[in-house]
Amino acid sequence: MLLLHIVPDSSRPLYKQVVDEIMTKIDSGQLLPGDRLPSTRSLAHTHGISRLTVLKAYQELWSLGYAESRPGSYTTVRRRMRPAGLPVSFRGKESEGTSRQEESSLRQSHLTAPGSPVNFRNFFLDPRLFPIADIRRCANAVLQPHLAALLNYMPPSGYPPLKASLAAHMQEYGVAVSPDEIIVTSGSTQGLKLLASFLHRPGRHALVESPTYNRFLALLQEEKIPYVPVPMGRKGCSLSALEKACRALPSFFYTMPSLHNPTGITTSQKHREEVLSLCEEYGVPVIEDGYDEDMKYFDRMILPIKSMDKKGHVYFVGSFSKSLAPGFRIGWIAAPSEAAAPLTETKLLADFSSDSLSQLFLSEMIRRGYLQKHLRRLNRIYSRRMRLFLSLLEEGCRNLPASFHPPAGGYLVWLALPGLKAPASGFSGHFLDYGVLVAEGEDYFPHSAKPPFIRLSISLLDEEEIRTGTRRLIDGLECLYERS
């Protein structure tokens, strides 16, 4: 029998008390991975509480990675994992890259079950939008005739027809690059890791925007590469701060000029020109993260910094993880011509070659025009979803100090919460009480200055889920400001 200390007249919700008690027993080793938890009926009867309270507690334990449940089976204690290699300072942070068990859960059961929190936190593409039929056609086309190739290594820099297709795809961005300057990687994360290692010089630091992609910060810590933050404003990184930082001759500058993660900012053509000019003046290589380049559906397309690169200063990192299917694990680097060969040698030390099957599938999808068809469909769907979300958020925040700037596309909204201090449970804990998952803004800042923000992603949500989630979100915001 599982006995919990429940205080009925406490100001803390009953389901939160159940969650805290069970988490404590798991963390202390009193409950072990695989142990069976009581049924909702049994636990409710034992403690004189409702089954709905226990059900809500079990759902939160599931969302936090403490429990797992399959239809027709018991709820059991789950073996909690953290991504390998993350330093201590990044453990336990709730963002798109911090819990592999959540990725596994999403594959098994999308977070639309009745009573589940609405997921504004995770930055995974909605699996309901995967182009399954087109992928199946490509599979049928490549499996039999290319079976030997599938079982063998690909060239370290990538499958030549795929490299040619990616070079042509880059030309749509205005980037003139040859197939020889393309290095296929196992996702964009590997590309970023390769470049950080390749460009780093002992005794020098890297430059990163503040805030920025938290997994890249973790990567730099893992590689023991020191870094200096360049603050972000409404129009992009501070150019004066960038110039000052460039005077110290850093190893490289990491930037996301399009649909920046987490802020959603897309910088202007003029800002990009000035960033490139400064980095060229001081000889600072630029790592341009174009993870979401295909999703600029609101405003006119602004070409990547790489499109203006005439002196070989810019390394563009691309990916289809946020626009096709993350399971393909295919990204690429568009590198200066003189860097392609040594970068390929660096990749050889990492994994020799990227997944053969994924490269053949993706090459076939591009060849048949399926990728462009899918991207057009995705832009239509998410433009509707984002317009709805922005309108609901604007209406809900009309009488609140909370504010945001509409993105040019993509999936992210960066919500500023001026005048608020995070509650004891953090912003994520507070909003979870209202049935929504959000990403803590502080996780994306390199150093101590962490203004109050939350990052909201609609990547997993359809229109109805957005409506439900936004109502809950606004309720949570109103409560926070009433208390402040």
C-alpha positions in Angstrom: 0.0 0.0 0.0 1.3 3.5 -0.9 0.7 5.9 2.0 1.0 9.6 1.3 0.9 12.6 3.7 -2.1 14.6 2.3 -3.3 17.7 4.1 -7.0 18.4 2.9 -7.2 21.9 4.2 -3.8 23.0 2.8 -3.6 25.9 0.3 -1.6 23.6 -1.9 -3.8 21.7 -4.4 -4.4 18.1 -3.5 -3.1 16.8 -6.8 0.1 18.8 -6.3 0.5 17.2 -2.8 0.1 13.7 -4.4 2.7 14.6 -7.1 5.2 16.0 -4.5 4.8 12.9 -2.2 5.4 10.4 -5.0 8.3 12.4 -6.5 10.0 12.4 -3.1 9.6 8.7 -2.7 11.0 8.1 -6.2 13.9 10.5 -5.7 14.8 9.0 -2.3 14.7 5.4 -3.7 11.6 4.3 -1.8 10.0 3.7 -5.2 12.2 2.1 -7.9 11.9 2.1 -11.7 9.3 -0.5 -12.7 7.5 -0.4 -9.4 3.7 -0.4 -9.9 1.7 2.6 -8.6 -1.8 2.0 -7.2 -4.7 2.4 -9.5 -6.4 5.8 -9.4 -9.5 4.2 -7.7 -7.3 2.5 -5.0 -5.2 5.5 -4.2 -8.2 7.8 -4.1 -10.1 5.4 -1.7 -7.1 5.0 0.6 -6.6 8.8 1.0 -10.3 9.9 0.8 -9.7 12.0 -2.3 -11.3 11.9 -5.8 -10.1 9.8 -8.6 -9.9 12.9 -10.8 -7.3 14.3 -8.3 -5.2 11.2 -8.6 -5.6 11.0 -12.4 -4.4 14.6 -12.7 -1.4 13.8 -10.4 -0.5 10.8 -12.5 -0.7 12.8 -15.7 1.7 15.4 -14.2 4.1 12.7 -13.1 4.0 11.4 -16.6 4.7 14.8 -18.1 7.6 15.3 -15.7 9.1 11.9 -16.6 8.4 10.2 -13.3 5.8 7.7 -14.4 4.7 5.9 -17.5 1.3 4.3 -18.4 0.1 2.3 -21.3 -3.6 1.6 -22.2 -5.0 -1.3 -20.3 -2.0 -1.5 -18.0 -0.8 -0.1 -14.6 1.0 3.2 -14.1 4.6 2.4 -13.2 7.7 4.3 -12.0 9.8 5.3 -14.9 13.6 5.3 -15.1 14.3 9.1 -15.5 17.1 10.0 -17.8 19.0 13.2 -18.7 20.7 13.8 -22.0 24.3 12.5 -22.0 27.0 15.1 -21.7 25.0 18.0 -20.3 26.9 19.8 -17.5 25.5 20.0 -14.0 24.3 23.6 -14.5 21.9 22.4 -17.2 20.3 19.4 -15.4 16.6 19.4 -14.9 15.9 22.4 -17.0 12.6 22.1 -18.8 13.2 23.0 -22.5 13.0 21.3 -25.8 16.3 19.5 -25.4 16.3 18.4 -21.8 14.3 15.2 -21.5 14.7 12.2 -23.9 11.9 10.5 -22.1 9.5 13.2 -23.2 10.5 12.6 -26.9 9.7 8.9 -26.4 6.4 9.7 -24.8 5.4 12.0 -27.7 6.0 9.2 -30.2 3.8 6.9 -28.2 1.0 9.3 -27.2 0.5 12.9 -28.4 -0.2 15.4 -25.6 -3.9 15.7 -26.5 -5.3 13.2 -24.1 -8.2 14.6 -22.0 -6.8 16.4 -19.0 -3.2 16.5 -20.3 -1.4 19.8 -20.1 -1.3 21.8 -23.3 2.4 21.7 -24.5 3.7 25.2 -25.3 7.2 24.0 -24.1 8.5 21.4 -26.4 9.9 22.4 -29.8 9.1 19.2 -31.8 7.2 19.2 -35.1 3.6 18.1 -34.9 3.8 14.4 -35.9 0.3 14.6 -37.4 1.8 16.7 -40.2 4.6 14.3 -41.2 4.2 13.6 -45.0 3.8 9.9 -44.4 2.4 8.9 -47.8 5.2 10.7 -49.7 7.8 9.2 -47.4 6.3 5.7 -48.0 6.5 6.3 -51.8 10.1 7.3 -51.5 10.9 4.3 -49.4 9.4 2.0 -52.0 11.4 3.8 -54.7 14.8 3.5 -53.0 14.8 0.4 -50.8 15.1 -2.3 -53.5 17.4 -0.6 -56.1 19.7 0.9 -53.5 19.7 -1.9 -50.9 23.5 -2.3 -51.1 24.1 1.4 -50.6 21.8 1.4 -47.6 23.9 -1.3 -45.9 27.2 0.5 -46.6 28.9 3.7 -45.6 28.1 6.9 -47.5 30.9 9.3 -48.4 31.9 11.2 -45.2 30.8 14.5 -46.6 27.4 13.0 -47.7 25.6 11.3 -50.5 26.5 13.2 -53.7 23.0 13.5 -55.2 21.7 14.8 -51.8 24.6 17.3 -51.6 23.7 18.5 -55.1 20.0 18.9 -54.0 21.0 20.8 -50.9 23.2 23.1 -52.9 20.2 23.8 -55.2 18.0 24.3 -52.1 20.5 26.9 -50.8 20.2 28.8 -54.0 16.5 29.4 -53.2 17.9 31.3 -50.2 20.2 33.3 -52.5 23.3 31.4 -51.4 25.6 30.4 -54.2 27.3 27.2 -53.0 28.6 24.2 -54.8 27.9 20.6 -53.8 31.6 20.3 -52.8 31.0 23.0 -50.1 28.1 21.0 -48.5 28.9 18.6 -45.6 26.0 16.4 -44.6 25.7 16.0 -40.8 23.7 13.9 -38.4 21.3 16.7 -37.6 22.1 20.3 -37.1 23.4 19.7 -33.6 26.3 17.7 -35.0 27.0 20.4 -37.4 27.1 23.0 -34.6 29.4 20.7 -32.5 31.7 20.1 -35.5 32.0 23.9 -36.2 32.5 24.9 -32.6 35.4 22.4 -32.3 36.8 23.2 -35.7 36.8 27.0 -35.3 37.8 27.3 -31.6 41.3 28.6 -30.9 43.0 28.0 -27.5 43.0 31.1 -25.3 40.1 32.7 -27.2 36.4 32.8 -26.4 33.3 32.4 -28.5 30.6 35.0 -28.9 26.9 34.1 -28.4 23.7 36.1 -28.5 21.9 36.6 -25.2 19.5 34.9 -25.0 20.3 32.1 -27.3 19.7 28.4 -28.1 20.3 26.6 -24.8 21.6 23.4 -26.3 24.4 25.3 -27.9 25.4 26.8 -24.6 25.5 23.2 -23.2 27.6 22.2 -26.1 30.1 24.9 -25.5 30.3 24.0 -21.8 30.8 20.3 -22.8 33.6 21.3 -25.2 35.1 23.6 -22.5 34.9 26.6 -24.9 34.5 29.9 -22.9 32.0 32.4 -24.3 30.9 36.0 -24.0 27.3 37.1 -24.4 26.2 39.8 -26.9 22.8 41.2 -25.7 19.8 41.0 -28.0 17.4 43.9 -28.6 14.2 44.1 -30.5 16.1 44.3 -33.8 18.7 41.7 -33.1 22.0 41.6 -31.3 23.6 44.9 -30.2 26.0 46.0 -32.9 28.0 48.2 -30.6 28.4 45.3 -28.1 29.3 43.0 -31.0 32.0 45.4 -32.2 33.4 45.7 -28.7 33.5 42.0 -28.3 35.1 41.4 -31.7 38.1 43.6 -30.7 39.2 40.7 -28.4 39.5 38.5 -31.6 37.1 35.7 -30.5 37.1 32.3 -32.2 33.7 32.7 -33.8 30.3 34.4 -33.4 27.2 32.2 -33.2 24.0 33.8 -34.5 20.4 33.0 -35.6 19.3 36.0 -37.8 16.0 34.2 -38.9 13.3 33.2 -36.4 15.8 33.3 -33.5 15.4 30.7 -30.8 14.0 31.7 -28.2 13.0 35.3 -29.2 11.5 34.6 -32.6 13.3 37.8 -33.9 14.2 38.0 -37.7 16.8 40.7 -38.3 16.7 43.2 -41.2 18.9 43.1 -44.2 20.8 46.1 -43.0 21.5 44.5 -39.6 22.8 41.4 -41.3 25.1 43.5 -43.5 26.5 45.3 -40.5 27.1 42.0 -38.6 29.0 40.6 -41.6 30.9 43.8 -42.0 32.0 43.8 -38.4 33.0 40.2 -38.4 34.9 40.6 -41.6 36.7 43.6 -40.3 38.0 41.7 -37.2 38.4 38.4 -38.9 35.8 36.6 -36.8 34.1 33.6 -38.4 30.3 33.5 -38.3 28.3 30.4 -37.5 24.8 31.1 -38.9 22.2 28.8 -37.6 19.4 28.5 -40.2 17.5 25.8 -38.4 14.1 27.3 -39.4 14.9 29.1 -42.7 12.0 27.5 -44.5 9.3 28.8 -42.2 9.3 32.6 -42.8 5.6 32.8 -43.9 4.5 36.2 -42.7 7.1 38.7 -44.1 9.1 38.9 -47.3 12.1 36.6 -47.3 15.3 38.2 -46.0 18.4 36.4 -47.4 20.8 34.7 -45.0 24.1 36.3 -44.0 25.7 33.5 -46.0 24.2 34.9 -49.2 26.4 38.0 -48.8 29.6 36.1 -47.8 32.3 36.8 -50.4 35.3 36.3 -48.2 34.6 32.9 -46.7 33.7 34.1 -43.2 30.2 32.4 -42.8 29.4 28.8 -42.0 25.7 28.2 -42.6 24.0 25.3 -40.7 20.8 24.0 -42.1 18.2 21.4 -41.0 14.8 19.9 -41.8 14.2 18.7 -38.3 11.7 21.6 -37.7 10.0 21.3 -41.1 10.0 17.7 -42.3 10.7 15.0 -39.7 13.3 15.1 -36.9 13.8 11.3 -37.1 15.7 11.7 -40.4 18.6 13.2 -38.4 19.9 15.0 -41.5 21.4 18.5 -41.3 24.1 20.2 -43.4 26.9 22.8 -43.3 27.4 25.2 -46.2 31.1 26.0 -45.6 33.7 28.2 -47.3 35.3 26.2 -50.1 38.7 26.0 -48.4 37.2 24.7 -45.1 35.1 21.9 -46.7 38.0 19.3 -46.8 39.3 19.9 -43.2 35.7 20.0 -41.9 35.1 16.6 -43.6 38.2 15.3 -41.8 36.8 16.5 -38.5 33.5 14.8 -39.2 35.4 11.5 -39.9 36.4 11.5 -36.2 32.8 11.9 -35.1 30.8 9.2 -37.1 32.5 8.6 -40.4 29.2 9.1 -42.3 25.6 10.1 -41.6 22.7 7.7 -41.8 22.5 6.1 -45.3 18.7 5.5 -45.3 17.9 9.0 -44.3 20.1 10.5 -47.0 18.6 8.4 -49.7 15.0 9.1 -48.5 15.6 12.9 -48.4 17.4 13.0 -51.7 14.4 11.2 -53.3 11.9 13.5 -51.6 13.7 16.5 -53.0 14.1 15.0 -56.5 10.4 14.2 -56.7 9.3 17.7 -55.5 7.7 16.2 -52.3 9.8 18.4 -50.0 8.7 21.7 -51.5 5.1 20.5 -51.6 5.3 19.6 -47.9 6.9 22.9 -47.0 4.2 24.9 -48.8 1.6 22.9 -46.9 3.4 23.4 -43.6 3.7 27.2 -44.1 -0.1 27.4 -44.8 -1.0 25.4 -41.7 1.3 27.2 -39.3 0.5 30.7 -40.7 -3.1 30.0 -39.6 -2.1 28.5 -36.3 0.3 31.4 -35.5 -2.2 34.1 -36.5 -4.8 32.5 -34.2 -2.3 32.3 -31.3 -1.1 35.9 -31.7 -4.7 37.2 -31.8 -5.7 35.2 -28.7 -2.5 36.2 -26.9 -2.9 39.9 -27.8 -6.5 39.9 -26.6 -5.6 38.1 -23.4 -2.7 40.4 -22.6 -4.6 43.6 -23.4 -5.0 44.6 -19.8 -1.7 43.0 -18.5 1.9 44.3 -18.6 3.0 41.1 -20.4 4.1 41.8 -24.0 5.5 40.1 -27.1 6.6 41.0 -30.6 4.9 39.0 -33.4 7.5 36.7 -35.2 7.9 36.6 -39.0 7.0 33.0 -39.0 8.1 29.8 -37.3 6.7 28.5 -34.1 8.0 30.6 -31.2 6.7 33.6 -29.2 8.9 35.2 -26.5 6.6 36.6 -23.8 8.0 39.3 -21.6 6.7 39.4 -18.0 7.8 42.8 -16.7 7.3 43.4 -13.0 7.1 39.7 -12.1 9.4 37.5 -10.0 9.3 33.8 -10.6 7.3 31.9 -7.9 8.9 29.3 -5.8 8.0 26.6 -8.2 9.3 28.7 -11.2 7.1 30.0 -14.0 6.9 26.4 -15.4 5.6 25.1 -12.2 3.1 27.9 -11.8 1.7 27.5 -15.3 1.6 23.7 -15.0 -1.0 24.3 -12.2 -3.1 25.9 -14.9 -2.7 23.0 -17.3 0.0 24.4 -19.7 3.7 23.6 -20.2 6.0 26.5 -20.9 9.8 26.9 -21.2 11.5 29.1 -18.6 13.1 32.1 -20.2 16.1 32.1 -17.9 17.3 28.8 -19.4 18.3 30.7 -22.6 20.5 33.3 -21.0 24.2 32.6 -20.9 24.9 34.3 -17.6 23.3 35.8 -14.5 21.1 38.6 -16.0 17.9 36.7 -16.5 14.8 39.0 -17.1 11.4 37.4 -16.6 10.4 35.7 -19.9 8.7 32.5 -21.0 9.1 30.9 -24.4 6.0 29.6 -26.0 6.0 27.1 -28.9 3.0 26.1 -31.0 4.9 23.5 -33.0 2.9 20.6 -31.4 -0.5 22.2 -31.3 -3.5 22.5 -33.6 -6.1 25.3 -33.5 -8.3 23.8 -30.8 -5.3 23.0 -28.6 -4.0 26.6 -29.1 -7.4 28.0 -28.0 -7.5 25.8 -24.9 -3.9 26.4 -24.0 -4.1 30.2 -24.4 -7.2 30.4 -22.2 -5.3 28.5 -19.5 -2.1 30.6 -20.0 -4.0 33.9 -19.6 -5.6 32.6 -16.4 -2.2 31.8 -15.1 -0.9 35.2 -16.1 -3.7 37.1 -14.5 -3.1 35.2 -11.3 0.6 36.1 -11.3 -0.1 39.8 -11.8 -2.8 39.8 -9.2 -0.3 38.5 -6.6 2.5 40.9 -7.6 
